[in-house]
Amino acid sequence: MTIGENELIATREYDVPRELVFRAWTTPDLLARWWGPQGFTNTFHECDMRPGGTWRFTMHGPDGVDYPNHNVFVEIMPPERIVLDHLSGHEFRVTATFESFEGRTRVTFRQLFKKKEEFEQAKPICIEANEQQLDRLGKVLAELA
């Protein structure tokens, strides 16, 4: 995990082709299985995967607390990049890039917060949560491979 100006950056390598990683990011049933930290589940209400499309879902915490989420897709460039704006709660932009090398894929997950105060508030939680999320993605990819 790298920490920049209002930004968290996590990188992970997976032993699967880039197209498979991109599929796990753009297929709602697969995305719902791994999005969020360990122990969380998701209910998707809307997932319109195109620039300008809305993604609304409820993230259910292991403690029974529900977290409504509203996102808008900014860019989807198969199989290289997905950019979305998280508009509920703390506002931030997620940029996920997928680099192919030797049959493997390097995922870079960037989370850029709009406001410094919100970044500082969320940083201690998001550092671990983002790593757990990438772990969960790895488990789904292993099942698909």
BELSULUR-V509637 format. One record per pair of residues at least 4 apart in sequence whose C-alpha atoms are under 8 Angstrom apart, sorted by sequence separation. I is the first residue (numbers start at 1). J is the second residue. D is the distance in Angstrom with one decimal. If there is no record, write none. Layout:
# BELSULUR-V509637
I_J_D / I_J_D
This chain:
# BELSULUR-V509637
3_7_5.9 / 4_8_6.2 / 16_20_6.7 / 17_21_6.8 / 18_22_6.1 / 19_23_6.1 / 20_24_6.3 / 21_25_6.5 / 22_26_6.2 / 23_27_5.8 / 26_30_7.9 / 27_31_6.0 / 28_32_6.0 / 29_33_6.7 / 30_34_7.0 / 31_35_5.8 / 36_40_6.2 / 49_53_5.8 / 60_64_6.5 / 61_65_5.2 / 77_81_5.1 / 86_90_7.6 / 87_91_5.1 / 100_104_5.8 / 101_105_6.2 / 114_118_7.7 / 115_119_6.3 / 116_120_6.2 / 117_121_6.2 / 118_122_6.0 / 119_123_5.7 / 120_124_7.7 / 122_126_5.9 / 123_127_5.9 / 124_128_7.3 / 125_129_6.1 / 126_130_5.6 / 127_131_6.6 / 128_132_6.2 / 129_133_6.1 / 130_134_6.3 / 131_135_6.3 / 132_136_6.2 / 133_137_6.3 / 134_138_6.2 / 135_139_6.5 / 136_140_6.5 / 137_141_6.2 / 138_142_6.1 / 139_143_6.4 / 140_144_6.3 / 141_145_6.0 / 3_8_4.8 / 4_9_7.6 / 16_21_7.2 / 25_30_7.3 / 26_31_6.8 / 36_41_7.6 / 48_53_4.7 / 49_54_7.5 / 60_65_6.0 / 61_66_6.1 / 76_81_6.0 / 77_82_6.3 / 86_91_5.4 / 87_92_7.1 / 100_105_4.7 / 101_106_7.7 / 113_118_7.0 / 114_119_7.8 / 2_8_5.9 / 3_9_6.3 / 24_30_5.4 / 25_31_5.5 / 35_41_7.9 / 47_53_7.4 / 48_54_5.4 / 49_55_7.7 / 60_66_4.6 / 61_67_7.5 / 75_81_7.5 / 76_82_4.6 / 85_91_7.4 / 86_92_5.3 / 99_105_5.4 / 100_106_6.5 / 113_119_5.6 / 1_8_6.9 / 2_9_4.9 / 24_31_5.8 / 35_42_7.6 / 47_54_6.0 / 48_55_6.1 / 59_66_5.8 / 60_67_6.3 / 75_82_5.6 / 76_83_6.5 / 85_92_5.9 / 86_93_6.0 / 98_105_6.3 / 99_106_5.0 / 1_9_5.6 / 2_10_6.4 / 33_41_7.1 / 46_54_6.7 / 47_55_4.3 / 58_66_6.3 / 59_67_4.9 / 74_82_7.8 / 75_83_4.9 / 85_93_4.4 / 86_94_7.5 / 98_106_5.7 / 99_107_6.6 / 1_10_4.6 / 32_41_7.3 / 33_42_7.4 / 46_55_5.2 / 47_56_6.5 / 58_67_5.5 / 59_68_6.3 / 73_82_7.8 / 74_83_5.3 / 75_84_6.9 / 84_93_5.7 / 85_94_6.3 / 97_106_8.0 / 98_107_4.8 / 1_11_7.0 / 32_42_5.5 / 45_55_7.7 / 46_56_5.0 / 58_68_4.4 / 59_69_7.2 / 73_83_6.1 / 74_84_5.0 / 83_93_7.1 / 84_94_5.3 / 97_107_5.7 / 98_108_6.7 / 32_43_7.2 / 44_55_7.8 / 45_56_5.5 / 46_57_6.8 / 57_68_6.1 / 58_69_5.9 / 73_84_4.2 / 74_85_6.8 / 83_94_5.6 / 84_95_6.7 / 96_107_6.8 / 97_108_5.3 / 32_44_7.2 / 44_56_6.3 / 45_57_5.2 / 56_68_7.6 / 57_69_5.3 / 72_84_5.5 / 73_85_6.4 / 82_94_7.9 / 83_95_4.5 / 96_108_5.6 / 97_109_6.8 / 44_57_4.2 / 45_58_7.7 / 56_69_5.6 / 57_70_6.8 / 71_84_6.5 / 72_85_5.3 / 82_95_5.9 / 83_96_6.4 / 95_108_7.9 / 96_109_4.7 / 43_57_5.5 / 44_58_6.5 / 55_69_7.9 / 56_70_4.7 / 71_85_5.4 / 72_86_6.7 / 81_95_7.2 / 82_96_5.2 / 95_109_6.0 / 96_110_6.3 / 42_57_6.7 / 43_58_5.2 / 55_70_6.0 / 56_71_6.2 / 71_86_4.4 / 72_87_7.6 / 81_96_5.6 / 82_97_6.6 / 94_109_7.0 / 95_110_5.1 / 28_44_7.8 / 42_58_5.7 / 43_59_6.6 / 54_70_7.3 / 55_71_5.0 / 70_86_6.1 / 71_87_5.6 / 81_97_4.4 / 94_110_5.5 / 95_111_6.7 / 42_59_4.6 / 43_60_7.8 / 54_71_5.9 / 55_72_5.9 / 69_86_7.5 / 70_87_5.6 / 71_88_7.4 / 80_97_5.7 / 81_98_6.1 / 93_110_7.8 / 94_111_4.7 / 41_59_5.8 / 42_60_5.9 / 54_72_4.6 / 55_73_7.4 / 69_87_7.7 / 70_88_5.3 / 80_98_5.0 / 93_111_5.7 / 94_112_6.5 / 28_47_6.8 / 40_59_6.6 / 41_60_5.1 / 53_72_5.6 / 54_73_6.5 / 69_88_5.7 / 79_98_6.9 / 80_99_6.8 / 92_111_6.4 / 93_112_5.1 / 40_60_5.5 / 41_61_6.9 / 52_72_5.9 / 53_73_5.4 / 68_88_7.6 / 69_89_8.0 / 92_112_5.3 / 93_113_6.5 / 40_61_4.8 / 51_72_7.7 / 52_73_5.4 / 53_74_7.9 / 92_113_4.1 / 93_114_7.8 / 39_61_6.8 / 40_62_5.7 / 51_73_5.0 / 52_74_5.8 / 91_113_6.0 / 92_114_5.5 / 26_49_6.9 / 36_59_7.6 / 39_62_5.4 / 50_73_6.3 / 51_74_4.8 / 90_113_7.5 / 91_114_5.7 / 49_73_6.8 / 50_74_7.8 / 51_75_5.1 / 91_115_7.6 / 50_75_7.3 / 51_76_6.4 / 50_76_6.4 / 49_76_7.7 / 91_118_8.0 / 90_118_6.0 / 90_119_8.0 / 90_122_8.0 / 22_78_7.2 / 22_79_5.6 / 22_80_7.7 / 19_79_5.9 / 18_79_6.7 / 22_98_7.5 / 21_98_7.7 / 18_98_6.4 / 18_99_6.9 / 18_100_5.6 / 17_100_7.0 / 21_105_7.5 / 18_103_7.8 / 17_103_5.3 / 18_104_6.9 / 16_103_6.3 / 17_104_5.3 / 18_105_5.2 / 15_103_7.1 / 16_104_5.0 / 17_105_5.9 / 15_104_4.6 / 16_105_6.2 / 14_104_5.8 / 15_105_6.5 / 13_104_7.0 / 14_105_5.3 / 37_128_8.0 / 38_129_7.6 / 13_105_5.6 / 14_106_6.4 / 37_129_4.7 / 13_106_4.3 / 14_107_7.9 / 36_129_6.9 / 37_130_6.8 / 12_106_5.7 / 13_107_6.2 / 36_130_7.4 / 37_131_7.9 / 38_132_5.7 / 11_106_6.9 / 12_107_5.3 / 37_132_5.1 / 38_133_6.8 / 11_107_5.6 / 12_108_6.6 / 36_132_7.5 / 37_133_4.9 / 11_108_4.4 / 36_133_5.1 / 10_108_5.8 / 11_109_6.2 / 35_133_5.9 / 38_136_7.2 / 9_108_6.9 / 10_109_5.1 / 34_133_6.4 / 37_136_7.8 / 9_109_5.7 / 10_110_6.6 / 34_134_8.0 / 9_110_4.5 / 35_136_7.6 / 8_110_5.8 / 9_111_6.5 / 34_136_5.0 / 35_137_7.5 / 7_110_6.9 / 8_111_5.2 / 34_137_5.2 / 7_111_5.4 / 8_112_6.6 / 7_112_4.3 / 6_112_5.8 / 7_113_6.2 / 34_140_7.0 / 6_113_5.4 / 33_140_7.5 / 6_114_7.5 / 6_115_7.3 / 6_116_5.7 / 30_140_7.6 / 7_119_7.4 / 6_119_5.5 / 24_137_7.8 / 6_120_7.7 / 8_123_7.7 / 24_140_7.8 / 24_141_7.3 / 8_127_7.2 / 10_130_7.3 / 21_141_7.0 / 10_131_7.2 / 20_141_7.4 / 12_134_7.2 / 14_138_6.8 / 20_144_8.0 / 16_141_7.3 / 1_127_7.1 / 14_141_8.0 / 16_145_6.7 / 1_131_8.0
